[in-house]
């Protein structure tokens, strides 16, 4: 009965909010509160909360494992990550602690713990948003995730100090994990490509990372993330992340339902949540100015700040351990921050475009090394996006043209392409600043190979605004995206799976000397 109600409520609430342009996770939160409210009437068992809590925990572990698969350890130690996270935490904690102590007349220990809980940003929310936009690999996405990891480590220290859960001496044995990386990589190669790959992902995330770290007194969340990091340098890490994607999504529904079901709020809880929600813009503004001071461009700082402007589920974990009486108002604050931050993140690129002239005044004259302007030189063919599709296009064209330039927003991906002898530059195609000074006079054709249809639309329109009148060729996963791309300026569009099927048919026809009638598409 409980599973039926959860799935039904989650689906219809998620479907409803999607119709008004909000991500389904906002509907899942609303579904959790609805289940909490109607639960007694529907006769739900009391133990249902524990069941959901378990499913939610699995979802968080799987998500953090998937995030770890897309990270590199070196990015956590970058100045803008480590410095940005610690400076923001120190300022936020001080402001919240002082405000709560003065205005709510709380004792200093309670005010300090609440201040710490409200200083964190949501790892699950940010990772989910970045993953949906395929921006975890982008420079601002990597900066965001790095800051969140530092915050999570701080949260573990807080739990150890106030919760009395210190690591056991056996935790020192985890220092040997990097030396076991070759064994883990061998196991990934040996596993193959079928359902065993999914089970191996669960083994690393839930057993070795989750239970393994918990058994030595450390956080299972950090354990899942570390296991992902250890596998992130393997060539099949992306395949593993895609294999566990659907399973992770299903479990994460339980996480958002659980927040909504954490308790029915009173008027005092709602007042606290609303007051704290009013601080969200200040939270984002503080991140923006800190990141700009670390020489990040205004757009990068803005996009990262928008991703970090939601209160953290780790705050609920801290509250459950040391301030259980504050769990419901904090859950309301976290839920409300998700509702506010979700549409802000969806429209963040267009919001920045409107504010760009004002925000660029704060941009440093000397920007970060990863954000230097891009020069296409005398490129004849421009490829935007260097995943599997873009790479295949590059390799197919390379024998016929030596003037190919590709662009991607993932600096680590660019390194691997350069080692393979490909001319790939770093840039975010959704950054208006990238297009403003770009010279496309030598470019004869452009291939749009990014994953996001919104990014393709943005790039196509930017090219046409710059006066580019050559062919813009794009692929799409769904038929409804074709018209959007044509309206944006694409001249030739192709459905990826249909083209793959046509290619297979051509190979089969040639093998038996069969002439196929020509077909048209796009």
C-alpha positions as CSV (number, residue, x, y, z in Angstrom):
1,X,0.0,0.0,0.0
2,X,2.8,2.4,1.0
3,X,4.7,1.8,-2.3
4,X,1.5,2.3,-4.4
5,X,0.7,5.7,-2.7
6,X,4.3,6.9,-3.0
7,X,4.7,6.1,-6.7
8,X,1.3,7.5,-7.5
9,X,1.7,10.7,-5.6
10,X,5.2,11.2,-6.9
11,X,4.3,10.7,-10.5
12,X,1.2,12.9,-10.6
13,X,2.8,15.7,-8.5
14,X,6.0,15.6,-10.6
15,X,3.9,15.6,-13.8
16,X,1.9,18.6,-12.5
17,X,4.9,20.8,-11.7
18,X,6.6,19.9,-15.0
19,X,3.7,21.5,-16.8
20,X,4.5,24.9,-15.3
21,X,8.2,24.7,-16.1
22,X,9.5,23.4,-12.7
23,X,11.7,20.3,-12.4
24,X,9.9,17.2,-11.2
25,X,11.9,17.2,-7.9
26,X,9.7,20.1,-6.7
27,X,6.7,17.9,-7.3
28,X,8.3,15.1,-5.4
29,X,8.7,17.4,-2.4
30,X,5.1,18.4,-2.6
31,X,4.1,14.8,-2.8
32,X,6.0,14.0,0.4
33,X,4.1,16.7,2.3
34,X,0.8,15.5,0.7
35,X,1.5,11.9,1.8
36,X,2.4,13.1,5.3
37,X,-0.9,15.0,5.5
38,X,-3.2,12.3,4.1
39,X,-1.2,9.3,5.5
40,X,-3.4,8.7,8.6
41,X,-6.6,8.9,6.4
42,X,-5.1,6.4,4.0
43,X,-4.0,4.1,6.7
44,X,-0.3,4.1,6.1
45,X,1.8,2.0,8.5
46,X,4.0,3.9,11.0
47,X,7.1,2.1,9.8
48,X,6.7,3.6,6.3
49,X,9.0,6.5,7.2
50,X,11.9,4.1,7.9
51,X,11.3,2.3,4.6
52,X,11.4,5.6,2.7
53,X,14.5,6.7,4.7
54,X,16.3,3.6,3.6
55,X,15.4,4.1,-0.1
56,X,16.4,7.8,0.1
57,X,19.7,6.9,1.6
58,X,20.4,4.5,-1.3
59,X,19.5,7.2,-3.8
60,X,22.0,9.7,-2.2
61,X,24.8,7.2,-2.2
62,X,24.2,6.3,-5.8
63,X,24.1,10.0,-6.8
64,X,27.3,10.8,-5.0
65,X,29.0,7.8,-6.5
66,X,27.9,9.0,-10.0
67,X,29.2,12.5,-9.2
68,X,32.5,11.0,-8.1
69,X,32.8,9.2,-11.5
70,X,32.9,12.6,-13.2
71,X,35.4,14.3,-10.9
72,X,39.1,14.6,-10.5
73,X,40.7,14.8,-7.1
74,X,42.9,17.8,-8.1
75,X,39.9,20.1,-8.6
76,X,39.0,20.0,-4.9
77,X,42.4,21.6,-4.0
78,X,42.0,24.5,-6.5
79,X,42.1,27.9,-4.8
80,X,38.6,29.0,-5.9
81,X,37.2,25.7,-4.6
82,X,38.9,25.3,-1.2
83,X,39.1,29.0,-0.5
84,X,35.6,29.8,-1.8
85,X,34.0,27.0,0.3
86,X,35.8,27.9,3.5
87,X,35.4,31.7,3.2
88,X,31.7,31.4,2.4
89,X,31.2,28.9,5.3
90,X,32.9,31.2,7.8
91,X,30.9,34.3,6.8
92,X,27.6,32.5,6.5
93,X,28.0,30.6,9.8
94,X,28.9,33.9,11.6
95,X,25.9,35.8,10.2
96,X,23.4,33.1,10.8
97,X,24.6,32.3,14.3
98,X,24.5,36.0,15.4
99,X,21.1,36.6,13.8
100,X,19.5,33.5,15.3
101,X,21.0,34.3,18.8
102,X,19.8,37.9,18.7
103,X,16.4,37.6,17.0
104,X,15.2,34.2,18.2
105,X,17.0,34.5,21.6
106,X,18.5,31.1,21.3
107,X,21.4,29.9,23.4
108,X,24.7,30.2,21.6
109,X,25.3,26.5,21.2
110,X,21.9,26.0,19.4
111,X,22.4,29.1,17.3
112,X,25.9,28.0,16.3
113,X,24.7,24.5,15.2
114,X,21.7,26.0,13.3
115,X,24.1,28.5,11.7
116,X,26.4,25.7,10.6
117,X,23.4,23.7,9.2
118,X,22.2,26.7,7.2
119,X,25.7,27.5,5.8
120,X,25.8,24.4,3.7
121,X,24.5,24.1,0.1
122,X,22.6,21.1,-1.1
123,X,24.9,18.5,-2.8
124,X,21.9,16.4,-4.0
125,X,20.0,19.4,-5.5
126,X,23.1,20.9,-7.2
127,X,24.3,17.6,-8.5
128,X,20.8,16.8,-9.8
129,X,20.5,20.2,-11.5
130,X,24.0,20.1,-13.1
131,X,23.5,16.5,-14.2
132,X,20.1,17.4,-15.9
133,X,21.9,20.2,-17.8
134,X,24.9,18.0,-18.5
135,X,27.1,20.6,-16.9
136,X,28.9,18.6,-14.2
137,X,31.9,18.5,-16.6
138,X,31.8,22.3,-17.3
139,X,34.2,24.5,-15.4
140,X,31.5,26.1,-13.3
141,X,30.0,22.7,-12.6
142,X,33.3,21.3,-11.4
143,X,33.8,24.3,-9.3
144,X,30.3,23.9,-7.8
145,X,30.8,20.2,-7.0
146,X,34.3,20.8,-5.5
147,X,32.9,23.4,-3.1
148,X,30.1,21.1,-2.1
149,X,32.6,18.3,-1.3
150,X,34.6,20.7,0.9
151,X,31.3,21.6,2.7
152,X,30.4,18.0,3.2
153,X,33.8,17.3,4.8
154,X,33.1,20.3,7.2
155,X,29.7,18.7,8.0
156,X,31.4,15.5,8.9
157,X,33.8,17.3,11.3
158,X,30.7,19.0,12.9
159,X,29.0,15.6,13.4
160,X,32.2,14.1,14.9
161,X,32.6,17.0,17.3
162,X,29.0,17.5,18.5
163,X,27.6,14.0,17.7
164,X,30.3,12.0,19.4
165,X,30.9,9.9,16.3
166,X,34.7,9.9,16.0
167,X,36.4,7.7,13.4
168,X,37.8,4.4,14.6
169,X,41.6,3.7,14.4
170,X,40.7,1.4,11.4
171,X,39.8,4.6,9.4
172,X,43.6,5.1,8.8
173,X,43.5,2.0,6.6
174,X,41.5,4.0,4.1
175,X,44.7,5.9,3.2
176,X,45.7,2.7,1.3
177,X,42.7,3.0,-1.1
178,X,44.7,4.9,-3.8
179,X,47.1,2.0,-4.0
180,X,44.1,-0.3,-4.7
181,X,43.0,1.7,-7.7
182,X,44.6,-0.7,-10.2
183,X,42.7,-3.6,-8.7
184,X,39.4,-1.6,-8.9
185,X,40.1,-0.7,-12.5
186,X,40.9,-4.3,-13.3
187,X,37.6,-5.4,-11.8
188,X,35.7,-2.8,-13.9
189,X,37.4,-4.1,-17.0
190,X,36.7,-7.8,-16.0
191,X,33.0,-7.1,-15.3
192,X,31.9,-6.5,-18.9
193,X,28.9,-4.5,-20.1
194,X,25.7,-6.3,-19.0
195,X,23.8,-6.2,-15.7
196,X,26.9,-7.1,-13.8
197,X,28.1,-3.6,-14.5
198,X,25.1,-2.2,-12.7
199,X,25.7,-4.6,-9.8
200,X,29.3,-3.6,-9.6
201,X,28.4,0.0,-9.4
202,X,26.1,-0.8,-6.5
203,X,28.9,-2.8,-4.9
204,X,31.2,0.1,-5.0
205,X,28.7,2.8,-4.0
206,X,26.7,0.9,-1.3
207,X,29.0,-1.8,0.0
208,X,32.6,-0.6,-0.3
209,X,31.8,3.1,-0.1
210,X,28.7,3.2,2.0
211,X,28.9,0.3,4.5
212,X,32.7,0.3,4.4
213,X,33.2,3.9,5.5
214,X,30.4,3.6,8.1
215,X,32.1,0.6,9.6
216,X,35.1,2.7,10.5
217,X,33.1,5.7,11.8
218,X,33.1,7.8,8.6
219,X,30.2,9.1,6.5
220,X,28.7,6.7,4.0
221,X,28.1,9.7,1.7
222,X,31.8,10.6,1.5
223,X,32.5,6.9,1.0
224,X,30.4,6.6,-2.1
225,X,31.9,9.8,-3.5
226,X,35.5,8.5,-2.8
227,X,34.7,5.3,-4.6
228,X,33.5,7.2,-7.6
229,X,36.7,9.4,-7.5
230,X,38.9,6.3,-7.5
231,X,37.2,5.1,-10.7
232,X,36.9,8.5,-12.4
233,X,40.2,8.1,-14.3
234,X,39.1,4.8,-15.9
235,X,38.1,5.0,-19.6
236,X,34.8,3.3,-18.8
237,X,33.7,5.6,-16.0
238,X,31.2,7.3,-18.2
239,X,29.7,4.0,-19.2
240,X,29.4,3.0,-15.6
241,X,27.7,6.3,-14.7
242,X,25.2,5.8,-17.6
243,X,24.5,2.2,-16.5
244,X,23.4,3.1,-13.0
245,X,21.6,6.3,-14.1
246,X,18.0,4.9,-14.1
247,X,18.5,3.1,-10.8
248,X,19.8,6.3,-9.2
249,X,16.9,8.4,-10.5
250,X,14.3,6.0,-9.0
251,X,16.0,5.9,-5.6
252,X,16.4,9.7,-5.5
253,X,12.6,10.1,-5.7
254,X,12.6,8.6,-2.3
255,X,15.0,11.2,-1.0
256,X,12.8,14.1,-2.1
257,X,9.7,12.4,-0.7
258,X,11.4,11.8,2.6
259,X,12.1,15.5,3.0
260,X,8.5,16.3,2.5
261,X,7.4,13.5,4.9
262,X,9.8,14.6,7.7
263,X,6.9,16.2,9.6
264,X,3.9,18.5,9.2
265,X,5.0,22.1,10.0
266,X,3.3,24.5,12.4
267,X,2.9,28.2,11.8
268,X,6.1,28.8,13.7
269,X,8.0,26.4,11.4
270,X,6.6,28.1,8.3
271,X,7.6,31.5,9.6
272,X,11.1,30.3,10.3
273,X,11.4,28.7,6.8
274,X,10.1,31.9,5.1
275,X,12.5,34.1,7.1
276,X,15.4,31.8,6.2
277,X,14.3,31.7,2.6
278,X,14.7,35.5,2.4
279,X,18.4,35.0,3.0
280,X,18.8,32.8,-0.1
281,X,19.7,35.8,-2.4
282,X,22.3,36.9,0.0
283,X,23.8,33.4,0.0
284,X,24.1,33.4,-3.7
285,X,25.4,37.0,-3.9
286,X,28.1,36.1,-1.3
287,X,29.2,33.1,-3.4
288,X,29.3,35.4,-6.5
289,X,31.6,38.0,-5.1
290,X,33.9,35.4,-3.4
291,X,34.3,33.5,-6.7
292,X,34.9,36.7,-8.7
293,X,37.7,37.5,-6.2
294,X,39.3,34.2,-7.2
295,X,39.5,35.6,-10.8
296,X,36.5,33.7,-12.2
297,X,34.6,35.4,-14.9
298,X,31.2,36.9,-14.0
299,X,29.2,34.3,-15.9
300,X,31.0,31.4,-14.3
301,X,30.6,32.9,-10.8
302,X,26.9,33.6,-11.5
303,X,26.1,30.1,-12.7
304,X,28.0,28.5,-9.8
305,X,26.3,30.7,-7.3
306,X,22.9,29.9,-8.7
307,X,23.7,26.2,-8.3
308,X,24.8,26.7,-4.7
309,X,21.8,28.8,-3.6
310,X,19.8,26.0,-1.9
311,X,20.0,24.8,1.7
312,X,21.6,21.5,2.3
313,X,20.2,18.0,3.2
314,X,23.4,17.7,5.2
315,X,21.8,20.4,7.5
316,X,19.0,17.9,8.1
317,X,21.5,15.2,8.9
318,X,23.2,17.5,11.4
319,X,19.9,18.5,12.9
320,X,18.7,14.8,13.2
321,X,21.9,14.0,15.1
322,X,22.3,17.0,17.5
323,X,19.1,19.2,17.2
324,X,16.1,16.8,16.5
325,X,13.6,19.5,17.7
326,X,14.6,21.7,14.8
327,X,14.3,19.0,12.1
328,X,10.8,20.0,10.8
329,X,11.5,23.8,10.4
330,X,14.8,23.0,8.8
331,X,13.1,20.5,6.4
332,X,10.6,23.2,5.5
333,X,13.5,25.7,4.9
334,X,15.3,23.1,2.7
335,X,12.1,22.3,0.7
336,X,11.3,26.0,0.2
337,X,14.9,26.7,-1.0
338,X,14.5,23.9,-3.6
339,X,11.3,25.4,-4.8
340,X,12.9,28.8,-5.2
341,X,16.3,27.6,-6.6
342,X,14.9,25.2,-9.2
343,X,13.4,27.8,-11.5
344,X,16.3,30.2,-10.9
345,X,18.7,27.5,-12.1
346,X,16.6,26.7,-15.1
347,X,16.6,30.3,-16.3
348,X,20.1,31.2,-15.0
349,X,21.7,31.6,-18.5
350,X,18.9,34.1,-19.6
351,X,19.0,35.8,-16.2
352,X,22.7,36.4,-16.6
353,X,22.2,37.7,-20.1
354,X,19.9,40.4,-18.7
355,X,22.3,41.3,-15.8
356,X,25.6,40.8,-17.8
357,X,26.4,44.5,-18.2
358,X,26.0,45.2,-14.5
359,X,27.8,42.1,-13.3
360,X,30.7,42.3,-15.7
361,X,31.9,45.4,-13.9
362,X,32.9,43.1,-11.0
363,X,34.9,40.8,-13.3
364,X,38.6,40.9,-12.8
365,X,40.9,42.2,-15.6
366,X,43.0,39.0,-15.4
367,X,40.7,35.9,-15.4
368,X,41.4,32.3,-14.3
369,X,43.6,30.3,-16.6
370,X,40.7,28.0,-17.5
371,X,38.7,30.9,-18.7
372,X,41.0,32.6,-21.2
373,X,39.3,33.8,-24.5
374,X,39.1,31.4,-27.4
375,X,40.7,32.1,-30.8
376,X,39.5,29.8,-33.6
377,X,42.3,30.8,-35.9
378,X,41.6,29.9,-39.6
379,X,39.3,27.1,-38.8
380,X,37.1,25.9,-41.7
381,X,34.9,23.5,-39.7
382,X,33.8,24.2,-36.1
383,X,32.5,21.4,-33.9
384,X,30.7,22.4,-30.7
385,X,30.7,19.6,-28.1
386,X,33.3,16.8,-28.0
387,X,31.5,13.8,-26.5
388,X,31.2,10.6,-28.5
389,X,29.2,12.2,-31.3
390,X,31.5,15.2,-31.7
391,X,34.6,13.0,-31.5
392,X,33.2,10.7,-34.2
393,X,32.5,13.7,-36.5
394,X,36.0,15.0,-35.9
395,X,37.7,11.7,-36.8
396,X,35.5,11.3,-39.8
397,X,36.4,14.7,-41.1
398,X,40.1,14.7,-40.2
399,X,41.4,12.9,-43.3
400,X,39.7,15.4,-45.6
401,X,40.2,18.6,-43.7
402,X,43.2,19.9,-41.6
403,X,41.4,23.0,-40.5
404,X,39.0,21.6,-37.8
405,X,38.6,23.3,-34.4
406,X,36.4,21.8,-31.7
407,X,35.1,23.4,-28.5
408,X,34.1,21.8,-25.2
409,X,33.4,23.0,-21.7
410,X,35.1,20.1,-19.9
411,X,38.8,20.9,-19.3
412,X,39.7,17.3,-18.4
413,X,38.0,16.0,-21.6
414,X,40.0,18.6,-23.6
415,X,43.3,17.3,-22.1
416,X,42.5,13.8,-23.4
417,X,41.6,15.1,-26.8
418,X,44.8,17.1,-27.1
419,X,46.8,14.0,-26.2
420,X,45.0,12.3,-29.1
421,X,46.2,15.1,-31.5
422,X,42.8,16.9,-31.8
423,X,42.5,20.7,-31.9
424,X,40.0,21.2,-29.0
425,X,39.6,24.5,-27.2
426,X,38.0,25.3,-23.8
427,X,34.8,27.4,-23.8
428,X,31.2,27.3,-22.7
429,X,29.0,27.8,-25.8
430,X,26.1,29.2,-23.6
431,X,28.4,32.0,-22.5
432,X,27.5,35.2,-24.4
433,X,31.0,36.5,-23.7
434,X,32.5,33.6,-25.7
435,X,30.5,34.7,-28.8
436,X,31.0,38.4,-28.4
437,X,34.7,38.4,-29.5
438,X,34.6,35.3,-31.6
439,X,35.7,35.6,-35.2
440,X,33.9,33.1,-37.4
441,X,34.8,34.7,-40.8
442,X,36.9,31.7,-41.8
443,X,34.3,29.1,-40.7
444,X,32.4,27.3,-43.5
445,X,30.3,24.9,-41.5
446,X,29.4,24.2,-37.9
447,X,28.4,20.9,-36.2
448,X,26.3,21.1,-33.0
449,X,27.2,17.9,-31.0
450,X,26.4,19.0,-27.5
451,X,24.0,16.9,-25.4
452,X,21.6,19.7,-24.3
453,X,19.1,20.9,-26.9
454,X,19.0,24.3,-25.1
455,X,22.8,24.7,-25.6
456,X,22.3,23.8,-29.3
457,X,19.5,26.4,-29.7
458,X,21.7,29.1,-28.0
459,X,24.7,28.3,-30.2
460,X,22.6,28.3,-33.4
461,X,21.1,31.7,-32.6
462,X,24.5,33.1,-31.5
463,X,26.0,32.1,-34.9
464,X,23.2,33.6,-36.9
465,X,23.4,36.9,-34.9
466,X,27.1,37.1,-35.7
467,X,26.2,36.9,-39.4
468,X,27.2,33.3,-40.0
469,X,25.3,32.2,-43.1
470,X,26.9,28.8,-43.6
471,X,25.4,25.3,-42.8
472,X,24.7,24.5,-39.2
473,X,24.3,20.7,-38.8
474,X,22.8,19.2,-35.6
475,X,21.7,15.9,-34.3
476,X,18.8,15.4,-31.8
477,X,17.6,12.6,-29.7
478,X,13.9,13.4,-29.9
479,X,11.7,14.3,-32.8
480,X,10.1,17.3,-31.0
481,X,13.6,18.9,-30.8
482,X,14.0,19.1,-34.6
483,X,11.7,22.0,-35.1
484,X,13.2,23.9,-32.2
485,X,16.7,23.5,-33.7
486,X,15.5,24.6,-37.2
487,X,13.8,27.7,-35.7
488,X,17.0,28.6,-33.9
489,X,18.9,28.5,-37.2
490,X,20.1,25.0,-37.9
491,X,19.9,24.1,-41.6
492,X,20.3,20.3,-41.3
493,X,19.0,18.2,-38.4
494,X,19.1,14.5,-37.9
495,X,17.6,12.1,-35.4
496,X,20.5,10.2,-33.8
497,X,18.9,6.8,-33.5
498,X,17.2,7.0,-36.9
499,X,20.5,7.9,-38.6
500,X,22.1,4.9,-36.7
501,X,19.4,2.6,-38.1
502,X,19.8,4.0,-41.6
503,X,23.6,3.4,-41.4
504,X,23.1,-0.2,-40.3
505,X,20.6,-0.7,-43.2
506,X,23.2,0.7,-45.7
507,X,25.8,-1.7,-44.4
508,X,23.4,-4.6,-44.7
509,X,22.3,-3.6,-48.2
510,X,25.9,-3.3,-49.4
511,X,26.8,-6.7,-48.1
512,X,24.1,-8.3,-50.4
513,X,24.5,-5.8,-53.3
514,X,21.0,-4.3,-52.7
515,X,20.3,-0.8,-54.0
516,X,18.4,1.3,-51.5
517,X,16.2,4.3,-52.5
518,X,17.7,7.6,-51.2
519,X,15.9,9.0,-48.2
520,X,15.7,12.6,-47.0
521,X,15.8,13.9,-43.4
522,X,16.3,17.3,-41.8
